[in-house]
């Protein structure tokens, strides 16, 4: 009743010649079940809120570990903005290649405090009047000297780099305890790589 009537006779599909379309893919289309099997991947979506939280924490932990390792290596991609660039690398290498009074500041401070607690009053007076001021003058003088040297070197070697604050950066690096410096020192004291 609702069929379409055709005036032409239906052709037998076995007798029709196969026409290859130009630009065709040259292979038959795969069945849907085969395509689905190929695209099937395990679902890793969390089932509960607790699982989602654990997955997020493990992912963040891996990211933090990757960033920490990159910072320790001195990779510019993972360093904070203040540590990036060839001038900052030069400052780090310059400070790390020598021993400074600043890196022993905490140890000297503890020693002075212990001596001041245990020693008699006359020695305490000498410690407070001479030891503290001498130590502070040495550390501040050395920081100024290192900052100026690094700034001069950086202007010669990396004039295109931003040198703003390089002296302060050098001074703060020189006052850090060596094993706690970040990025970790590439050079040992006395080693002159590129400095």
FIBAFI-74408 format. One line per field, with one value per residue (C-alpha): x, y, z; chain. Coordinates in Angstrom, 1 decimal. Layout:
BEGIN
X = (X_...) .
Y = (Y_...) .
Z = (Z_...) .
chaine = (A_...) .
//
This chain:
BEGIN
X = (0.0_2.7_5.3_7.0_6.5_9.4_9.0_12.4_13.2_15.5_18.9_20.6_23.6_25.8_25.7_26.4_30.0_31.8_32.8_35.8_35.3_38.3_39.9_38.3_39.9_40.6_39.3_35.9_34.4_34.9_31.9_30.8_31.6_35.2_35.6_34.3_36.7_39.6_38.6_37.8_40.0_39.7_37.7_39.7_37.0_36.7_33.6_33.4_34.4_37.1_38.7_38.6_40.3_43.0_43.7_43.9_46.3_48.6_48.6_49.5_52.2_53.7_53.6_55.2_58.0_58.6_58.8_61.1_63.5_63.5_64.3_67.1_68.6_68.3_66.0_64.6_61.1_60.6_62.4_60.6_60.8_63.5_65.9_65.5_67.9_71.6_72.6_71.0_72.7_76.0_75.3_74.6_77.7_79.8_78.6_78.7_82.3_83.6_83.3_81.6_81.3_77.5_77.0_78.5_76.3_73.9_76.6_78.6_75.5_74.8_78.4_78.3_75.0_76.4_79.6_77.5_75.4_78.2_81.0_81.6_80.4_83.7_83.8_80.1_80.9_83.7_81.4_78.6_80.9_83.3_82.2_78.7_79.9_82.9_80.8_78.1_80.7_82.4_79.1_77.7_81.0_81.4_77.8_78.4_81.7_80.1_77.1_79.2_81.5_78.6_76.8_80.0_80.5_76.8_77.0_80.0_78.6_74.8_74.1_70.7_69.4_67.5_70.1_67.8_68.3_71.2_73.4_70.7_70.1_73.9_74.0_71.0_72.4_75.8_74.1_72.2_73.6_75.1_73.1_69.8_70.3_67.7_68.5_71.2_74.8_76.3_79.8_81.9_84.0_87.1_85.7_85.7_83.4_82.1_82.8) .
Y = (0.0_2.5_1.0_3.0_1.9_1.9_1.9_0.4_-3.1_-3.9_-4.9_-8.0_-6.8_-9.6_-8.5_-4.8_-3.8_-2.5_1.2_2.4_6.0_8.2_9.0_6.0_4.4_1.1_-1.1_-2.1_-0.2_-2.2_-3.5_-1.5_-4.3_-4.5_-0.7_-0.7_-3.5_-1.5_1.7_0.0_1.2_0.4_3.0_4.6_6.9_6.8_5.1_7.0_10.4_8.9_7.2_10.5_12.3_9.6_9.7_13.5_13.4_10.8_12.8_16.0_14.1_12.9_16.4_17.9_15.2_16.0_19.7_19.2_17.0_19.6_22.4_20.4_19.8_23.5_23.0_26.5_25.1_24.1_27.0_30.0_33.2_34.6_31.7_31.6_32.8_32.5_35.4_33.7_30.5_32.4_33.9_30.4_28.9_31.8_31.5_27.7_27.5_29.1_28.9_31.9_33.2_33.5_29.8_29.3_32.1_29.8_27.6_30.6_32.1_28.9_28.7_32.3_31.7_28.5_30.3_33.2_30.9_28.8_31.3_33.7_37.3_38.8_36.4_37.1_40.8_40.2_37.9_40.4_43.4_41.8_38.5_39.5_42.8_41.2_38.3_40.7_43.0_40.0_38.6_41.9_42.9_39.6_39.8_43.2_42.1_39.0_40.9_43.5_40.8_38.8_41.9_42.9_39.4_39.1_42.5_41.2_37.7_38.2_41.9_41.0_39.3_41.1_41.9_43.7_42.3_40.0_41.4_40.7_37.3_36.5_37.8_35.7_32.6_33.1_33.2_29.9_26.6_24.8_21.6_23.5_25.6_25.2_24.6_22.4_23.5_22.2_23.0_22.1_24.6_25.3_23.9_26.4_25.2_28.3_30.9) .
Z = (0.0_0.9_-1.3_-3.9_-7.4_-9.7_-13.5_-14.0_-13.3_-10.5_-11.6_-10.2_-8.0_-9.2_-12.8_-12.1_-12.7_-9.6_-10.0_-8.0_-6.9_-7.3_-3.9_-2.2_0.8_-1.0_1.7_3.1_6.0_9.2_11.1_14.1_16.5_15.2_15.4_19.0_20.0_18.6_20.5_23.7_26.6_30.3_32.2_34.9_36.2_40.0_41.4_44.6_45.8_48.0_45.0_43.0_45.9_46.1_42.4_42.4_45.4_43.7_40.5_42.4_44.3_41.0_39.6_42.7_42.6_38.9_39.6_42.6_40.6_37.8_40.2_41.8_38.3_37.6_34.6_33.6_32.9_36.6_38.3_39.7_37.7_40.1_39.3_35.5_32.9_32.1_34.4_37.4_36.5_36.4_39.8_41.3_39.8_40.9_44.5_44.6_43.3_46.5_50.2_51.8_55.4_54.8_54.4_57.9_59.4_61.2_62.6_63.8_65.4_67.3_68.4_69.7_71.5_73.2_74.2_75.6_77.6_79.1_79.4_82.3_82.2_80.9_77.9_77.2_77.1_74.5_72.5_72.3_71.7_69.2_67.8_66.6_64.9_63.3_61.9_60.6_59.0_57.3_56.0_54.7_53.2_51.4_50.1_48.6_47.1_45.5_44.3_42.5_41.0_39.6_38.3_36.4_35.0_34.0_32.2_30.2_29.4_29.3_28.5_26.9_30.1_32.8_35.5_37.9_41.4_40.5_43.3_45.9_44.4_44.7_48.3_49.4_47.7_49.5_52.9_52.4_53.9_50.9_51.3_51.5_48.4_45.6_42.8_44.1_43.5_40.2_41.2_44.2_46.1_44.1_40.9_38.0_35.3_33.4_36.1) .
chaine = (A_A_A_A_A_A_A_A_A_A_A_A_A_A_A_A_A_A_A_A_A_A_A_A_A_A_A_A_A_A_A_A_A_A_A_A_A_A_A_A_A_A_A_A_A_A_A_A_A_A_A_A_A_A_A_A_A_A_A_A_A_A_A_A_A_A_A_A_A_A_A_A_A_A_A_A_A_A_A_A_A_A_A_A_A_A_A_A_A_A_A_A_A_A_A_A_A_A_A_A_A_A_A_A_A_A_A_A_A_A_A_A_A_A_A_A_A_A_A_A_A_A_A_A_A_A_A_A_A_A_A_A_A_A_A_A_A_A_A_A_A_A_A_A_A_A_A_A_A_A_A_A_A_A_A_A_A_A_A_A_A_A_A_A_A_A_A_A_A_A_A_A_A_A_A_A_A_A_A_A_A_A_A_A_A_A_A_A_A_A_A_A_A_A_A) .
//
